[in-house]
């Protein structure tokens, strides 16, 4: 039996989409909007599924980071591509509640979650929710975990643990608008399984994508490099 903790991020994203005005069951409407976005721009996110490393190339990553391309390690899937370099930095991770460990930290830049959407839908999903919307999201999480239990994919203890982590992550999420980047862009801050996360999400010409950078212990530097990378992708690959 697989633990639901493996799919926690997906569950969190599912729940967060339930905090908006539209019902998540209205998939036909969302698919229609995505199709309209593709028709309007000609950019199909699916065209990038098997070659995300062409949307963010090793050469682009090396240019942004200033690190040698030949020393990079690439991790690649249909959902993401990341480039990592060894560093002398360390980070602290929480193994279990109250139990932390210091581990080596790579210099990393990652592109993920490339998909077609509309500006309206992007803005709806990437804004600070109200207390009422957060409550609806918690209900959605509980519903999802009960479905996993009913399908035999999780025990009660596993679903309870997963639910708690997902709810905590959702409650911690904060969105900051980023001016003069694409059509619309935001930084997303949240704490997931005890680890602070900060991603840049960008919408441009019917396509949204996510960038995560960890190149320094200085958050402002990481933000600067994420924005620089987004502009490279837009100017070199999406125009």
N, C-alpha and C positions, 0 to 999 in steps of 0.2 A: 504493500500500500504506500503510495506516494504521499509525503507530507504536504499539506496545503501551503506551508511556508515558502515552498519553491515558487508558487504562483502568487505570492502576496502583492507584488507590485501591480500585476494585472488586475487583481481583485480591487486594489486601491483605486486604480484608474477607472475601473468599471463603476465603483461606488461614487467617485467624484462626478462622473457624467450624470448621475442621478440628482445632483444638487441644482441643476438648471431648471428652466421653465418647461423644456420639452420632455416628453416621456421617452425613456430609453427604448421602449417597445416600438417606437415609431421609426424602425430601421429603414423602411421604404423611403420615408421622407429624407433621411440623412443620406442614403445612397443616391437619391435623386439630386440632392444638393451637390454631392461630390461629383456626380456625372456632369452637372452643369458647370462646375468649376473646371473640369477637364476640357469640356467643349469650349469654354471661354478662353482658356490659355493654351491648350494643346500640350500641357505638361502632365504626364501620367506618372504618378508615384510608383506604379508597378514596374515601370521601365527601369527603375533603379534598384528593385528588390535584390537582384543577383549581382549587382555591380555598384554597391554603395561606395566601394573603394575608388570608383570613378567620379562620384559626386564629391567625396573628400579624399583626394589622392594623397599618397605618401609625400609627394613633392610639396603639396599645399601644406600638409601638417608640419613638415620640416621647415618650410618658409615661415610659418607663424611662430613656431616654437624656437627657431634658431638652433635646433639640435640636428645632429648628423642623420641623414636619411638611412645610411647604411647600418646604424646601430638601433634602429627602431624594431620593435616586435609588433606584428599586426595580429589583431583578433577580429574575425570576420564571421558574420552570419547574415541571414536575410533581413534581420531587424536592425543590425548595428555594425559599424566598423570602428575600431579604435586602434590607436598607435601609442605604444608605450616605450619609454626609455628608462633605464636604471638611473637611480638618483641616490644621494646621500640623505634624503629626507626620511622622516618617520611619521607615522600617524597613530592615534590611539583609537581602538575599536572596542565596542562593548560586546563581549562574548555571550554573557548572560547578565541579567540585571545585577548591577553592582560589581561585576567582574570584568575588568578592562585589561587590554593587552596592547603593548606598543609593537607595531609591525613596520617593516619597510614600506615606503610609499614611492611608487613609480611616478614619473612625469607622464601624464596621459591626456590625450584629446580624443573625444569620441563623438561620432554622429549616429543618431538613432531616430526611430519613430517617424520615418518619412512617409507621409500619406497625403492624399487629396482631401481637401475640405473647403469650406467657404469662410469668408472673413467673419460673417455672423456667428457661425458655429465655433470658430477659433476663439473669438472674444468671449462667447458664452462659457466655454470650458476653461478659459484662462483668466479668471478674475476672482477676487476675494468673495467667498460665499457668505450669505447671511447665516444667522444662528438657526433659522428655520430650515435652510437648505442643508446645513451640516447634519441636523437631526434626521432629515430625509435620507442623507447619505448613510448614516449609521443603520437605519432600517434596511437599506439596500444591502449593506454588508452582512447583516444578520440573515437576510433572506438567502443571499448567495451561499453562506456557510451552511445553512440548513440543507440547501440543495446538494452540496458536496457530501454531507453526512448521509442524506437519503440515497445518493448514488453509490455509497460505499467508498468514496474517495477520501474520506477523512473521519477520524474518530471525534467524539465530543470534545476531548481534551485538545486535540489538534485544531479543531475549528475555533475553539474558545481562544487559544493562543493567537491564531492567525487573525481573528476578528479584533482582538485587542490591539495588535500591532498596526493593522490597517486603519482602525479608528484613530489611533494616536497620530499616524502619519497624516491623515486627512485633516485632523484638527490643527496640526502644526503648519499646514500649507499656507504660504503667503506669496502674492504675486506683485511684481514691480514692473510697471511699464518702462520700456526702453525706447526712447525717441529716436527718430531718424534711422531706423533699421527695418528694411523690408517694407511691407505694407503695415504690419503690426508685429510687435515683439514684446516679450516679457521675460523677466527672470523669475524662476519658481524656486522658493525656499521651502524645504520641509525636513523633518527628522524621520528617518526610516530605519527601524530596528536599532535605535540609539545613535545612528550616524547622521550628522547634518549633510544635506544634499542641496546643491544649487545648480540648476540647469537653465540654459537659455533656450527659449522656444520662439521660433520665428515663422511667420506666415508671409508668403510672397507668391503671387501669380497662381493661386489655387493650391499651393503646396505648403505643408507645414513640416518643419524638422526640428530636432532637438540637438543641442550641443552641450557637452559636459567637458570642462577643462579642469585639470588639477596639475598645474605646472609650477606652483609656488605656494608658500604658506601665507602669502598676501592675497586676500580675496579680491582686492581691487585689480591686481595684476591678472588673475584668472578671468575676471569679468572682461577686461580689456582684450585678452586673447580670444575669448569666446566671440565677442563682437567682431573682431578682426577676421576670424574664421568664417563667420556668417556672411560678411561682406564679400569675401573671396568666393564662397559658394554661389552667392547670388550673381555676382558680376561675371564669373567665369563659367558657371554651369546652368544657370536658370534664366539668363537673358538671351 
